[in-house]
Amino acid sequence: MPGAWDESTDGRVETPVNWGDSLADQGAVIDELEYNRPVDWLPLPSIAFDEHKIYLLCSVGYEYQYSPISFTVNGTDITIDWGDGTSSIGAGEHSHLWDKDDIDPGTISTRGYRQVVVEISGTSITEISFLYGDAMNVLDIHLGSSSLTSWRLGTSSDWVAARRLEHIRVFSLASNATVGTSFFESLNALQLIESDVTLKVATSGSNLFKNCVALRRVGNIFDFSSCTDLSSAFEGCRSLKEVDFDLSQFSGTMQSLFEGCALMTDAPELELSGATNISRLFYGCTSLINIPAYSTTSVITSTNAILFCPSLRYVPAWNLTNTTTTNTYYGGYSNYSCGNLSWSDVVGLTRAVNLRKASLTRDAIVNIFNNLGTASGTQTIDVRANPGYASLTADDKNIAINKGWTVP
């Protein structure tokens, strides 16, 4: 049974507490921007640029008497200090099993487990990867090696992911190291990643942080200049509130980039001039209030880019002249969709748009009609069930009709 600790005349003892596997397992949504590392966690050392080291903070005895870990590490002159007085040497696959009784009781955390610091060192480290489900006990990672090219931590499988890992700090990597598809996916407790070096994103960065439900913010530590696919990169990051990175060199798809980011109120100021697909870009961002006037002239596909955003009231002047998909930017078929939307300055729409059950006045609807492009074939713009629909005149509707649109 996991436990907290109390001071008593007999020393430090464990008492029951329900800590939960992770923030995700408790259904947590983190509504704070800054990550505060638990004060009773053991510290991890910094790593100099000319060193080749990896430090892992691991929990021991949370659920059971014995706690396992398995990983593959490659390089030269590899030594592993397991933090319990034992060690291993050599590259390859390594496994270890800690006995809670062998770990200093003075390391007991208020979350109910004891702690060890694992040190991996060598004259070079080229790879670190975790095996099976035995990364569950990793809480914090510091890594640095100028020869490290492979260090993927996430996966599309919850069984393999290090689901209690909260913090990652990168001190150095090989110059050709990249991060890519699903690299941090399903790290359900991850709240912050820091890096002293720029992390180069591979051609595909799809699912990069998908379902990192505790992730709060992402800083400007990535290079996207070689990336052409960021689809679902932050999908399901329901605690994410702030991102700060440069997409000016990006060209490609951003489908579902921020889908399901439920706490995001202000969409990030990003350069989207190279984006060709923004479908479901903000789908399900239920707290979203503000969206910048992105440069969207390269967008070809934008189906439901803004959908199920009930807090959104205004969409700025996105130019979607080149978009060739239907339901171009927001659907309004239920009040929960974009029911509070009261004004849009989007221009150039040529495909069908559903704006039913929004909060558009007559003036707002006329503004949308004025900004429409010429309909591509038979297209419908549906603005029924809006406050201003009943007051539309024939001349108002003719603004759209004369551009080839059907107005029911």
N, C-alpha and C positions, 0 to 999 in steps of 0.2 A: 504494500500500500504506500503510495507516495506521501511525503510529509513535509511540513514546514519545520522550522526549528525553534526551540525555546531555550532560554538560559535557565538553569536550575542549579541547585546545590550539587547535583550529580554531574554537571557539565551539560553540554549541548545534546539534546535528544530530539528525535523525530516525532511529530504529531501529525495525524491524518489531515490531508487537504486535497481537494479535487482540482488539480492543476489543469488536466486535459492534455491530450496529445499535442495540440498546437492551438494557436489562435483560430485557425480555420476550423478545427474540430469543435471548437466552442461556438462556432457561428459568428465569430467576432468581425466587426468592421471597425477599423482604427480611424478615429476622427481627430487625430492629432498629426501635425506635419512632421515634427521632429522625432527622431528615434532616440530613446534613452536606454542605453545598455544597462541591464540590471547591475546595481552597485555591488552585489555580492557574488558576481561572476569573477572567476579568476582572470587576471589580465593576460593578454597575449602580447608577446614582444613585437616591436617593429623589426623590419627586415631591410638591411642595407642593400644597395643596388648590386653590389658585387657578391652578395651571398646567395646561396641556393637553399631555401628553407620553406617549409610549410608548417604552420601551427594550427592544430584543431582543438577547440574547446569542446569536450564531450561530457555528457551526463552519464552517471552510473547509478544503477539501482532505483530508477524512477518507478518502473512497474514490477520488476523482478529482481531477484538476488544477483543475477548475472546479466551483463550488458555486452553485446557483441559489436564489432566493427569489422568491415572488410573493404579493401580497396586495392587497386592496382597502382603501383608507382614505378615509373621507369626513369632511368638516368644512370649516372656512374657513382660508385662509392656510396650507395644509399644506406643510411642508418636510420632506424626508427626507435625513438624512445617513447614507450607506451604510457609513461606518466605514473606507473605503479611499481617502479623499480626493475622492470624487465625491458628488453630491447630485442630488435631483430635487425638483420643486415641483408642487403642484396635487393636488386630490382625484381619486379614481378608482382604476383598476387600475394597479399598478406591478410591474415585474419587474426583477431585477438578477442579474448573474452575476459572482461573485468569482473571480479568478485567484489561486491559492495563492501564486504568486510575488510578488504585489503586497501581500501581508499580512506584517506584521512577524514575522520568525521568532522574536522574543522572546515571542510570544504562544502558542507551541506548548504544548499541554496534554500531560500524561502519557498521556492517552487517544489521542493521535496526530493531533490536528488543530490548526490555527491558529484564532484567534478574532477576531471583530469585534463591536463594539457599534453597532447601528443605532439612531439617534434619530429619532423621528417627533414633530413639534411643530406647533402651530397656535394660532390664537386660539380654536378649538373643534375637538374631534374627536368625531364622532358614531358612527363605525363602524370596526372593524378585523376583517377576515376573511381567512383564508388561502385560496389557490387551488391546486387540483390537488394534486400531491404535493410541491410546493415549499415546504413548511413543515418538511421533514425536518431542516433544519439548525438549527432554533430550540431552544436549550437552556434558556433562562431568560427570563422576561418580567416587566417592571414596567410597569404601566399606571395612568394617572390622568387623568381629565377629567370635570368636572361635567356635560358634555354627552354623554358616551359612553353610548349605549343598546344598541349591538349589538357584541358582542365574542366570539361563540361560537368556541371553539377546537377542540372535539371533533367527532366524526362517527361514524356507524355504518360508514363505509368506512375501512379501514386505509390506503387509498391516499392519502386526503386528510389524515388525522390527523397532527399534529405528534408523531411517535412517539418523538422524543428529548427532548421537553420535560420537564424534571424539576421545575421550580419556577415558581409563579405568585404574584406579589405585586400586590394591588389597593390603590391609594391613594385613589381616588375614582371615582364613577360618577354618571350622571344619576339623579335621584331616582326616576324611573319605570323604570329598568333592571331586567330580570329575567334569571334563568338558568332553563333549562327542559330539555325532552327532549333527551337525548344531548349536552348542552352540553359535557361533558368526556369523552365516550365515546371509548375507544380511544386515549387519551393514555397509551400503554403504559409510558412511563418516568416519568410524573408521580408524585412522591413527597410533595409538600406544596403546599397552596394557602393563602396568608395574605391577609387583607383587613382594611383599616382601617375599612371600612364593611360594614354588613349586606347580604348578598346575598339579594335577594328571589327566592324560587322561584315560577315561574309555576304556573298551574293544573295542568299536567303536568310533573312532574320525573322521569318515567320514564327509565330508562337514564342517569341523570345522570352517574354515574361508571362506568358499565358497562365491564368489562374494563380498568380502570386497574390493571394487575396489580402495579405497584410502589408503589401508594398505601398509606401506613402508618397514617396517622391523619387524621381530619377534625375540625376544631375547631368551636366554637359561633359560626359566622359566617353562618348561614343563617336566613331567616325563612320558615317553612312555612305561615303562616296562610292563604294563598290557594291552597295546593296540595291537590289531591284524588287525585293519582296519583303514588306513589313506587315503582311496580313496577319491579323490577330495577335500582333506583338504584345499588346497590353490587354487583350480580351480577358474579362473576368477579374481584372485587378480592382476589386470593388472598393478598396480603401485609397486608391491612387488619387491624389489631389493636384500634384504639381509635376510637370516635366520641363526640363530645360536642356534642349539639345538642338543641334544645327542640322536641318534637313535640306539646306540649299543645294547640296550636290546629289540629293536623292532623286532617282527617276524610276517609277514603277508603281506597284499596287500597294495601297494602304487599306485594303478591305478589312473592316472590323477592327481597325487599329485600336480604338478606345471603347469597343463594345462592352457594355456592362460595367463601366467605371462609375459606380453609383454615387460616389461622394464628390466627383469632379464638378465644381460649380463654374469655373472659368476655363474654357478650352485654351490650350496653350498657344502662344504666339509662335507659329511654325511657318516655314517657307514651304508651301505646297505646290510651287509652280511646276515641279516635275512629276506630280502625282497623276496617274492615269485612271486609277480606280479608287474611289472613296466610298464605295457601297458600305452601308452600315457603319460608317465612320464613328458616329456617336450613338449608335443604336443602344437603347436601354440606359442612357446616361440620365438617370431620373432626377438628379439635382442640378443639371446643367442650366445655367442662366445666361452666360455670355459666350459668344462665338466671334472670333476675329473675322475681318473681311479678307479671307484667304485669296491668294491668286490661284484660280482654278481653271484657267483657260486650256490646260492640257488634259483635263478630266474628260474621259470618254464614258465611264461607267460610274453612276452615282446613285444606284437604286437604294432607297431608304437610308440615305446617309444620315438623316436626322429623323429618327422614329422612336416612339416611346420615350420622349423627352418632355414630360408634363410640366416641368418648371420653366421651359424656354418660352420667352415672349417675343424675341426679335431675332431675325436672321438678316445679316448684313448683305452687302452687294457682292455675292459670289457670281462670277460670270460662268454660266454653264452652257454657253452657246454650242460647244462641241460635244456635249453629252448625247449619247445615242441610246440610252436606256429609258424604260418607263418608270413611273412612280419616282420621279427624278430626285427629289430631295427630301420631302417629308410627306408622310401619310397622316391623315386625320380621321381615320375611320372609327376612333373611339376617343372619349374624353381623356383617357389615360395616355393616348398617343402624344399629341402636341396640343392638348386642349386649351392651353393658355396662350398659344401663339396669337399675337395681336398685330404683327406687322412683319413684312418681308420685303427686302430690296433685291432679292435674287433676280438676275437678268438672263435672258437668252434661252429660256426653257422652250423645248420643241416637242417634248414627249409628255404623255399623260401624267397629270398631277391630281392627287386626292387630298383635298384640304377640308374635308367635312369635319364638323364638330370642333373646329378651332374657335378662337375668340376674335375673329376678324370683323371690323366695322365695314360699312360701305366704302369709306375712303380707302381702307386698307386693301379691300378687294379690287377696287379700281386701280390702285397702284400696282398690284400684282398683274392685272390685265395689261396695263401699259408697259410693263417690263417683259412680257412674254415675247419669245421669238415666233417666227412663223411655224405653225404646226407641221410636223413631218407626217404627212398622210392624215388619216383619220385619228384625231386625238381629242381627249376630253379633259377639261379642267373642272373639277367638282368642288364647289364652294358652298354646297347646301349645308343647312344646320349651323350656320354662322350667324351672329347677331345682325350683321349687315346684309344678309342675303335677301331678306324680304323687301328691302328698300332699293335694291338694284333696279335701275331703269333699263328700258330697251337699248338706249344709247350706251349705257355702261356695258351691257353684255356684248354689244356690237364691237366694242374695242377688241375683244378676244375673237369673236366670230369672224370679223374681217381679216384676222390673221390665220383663218382656217380651223379654229378651235370649235368644239362643241361645248356649250355651256348648259347643262341640265337645269 
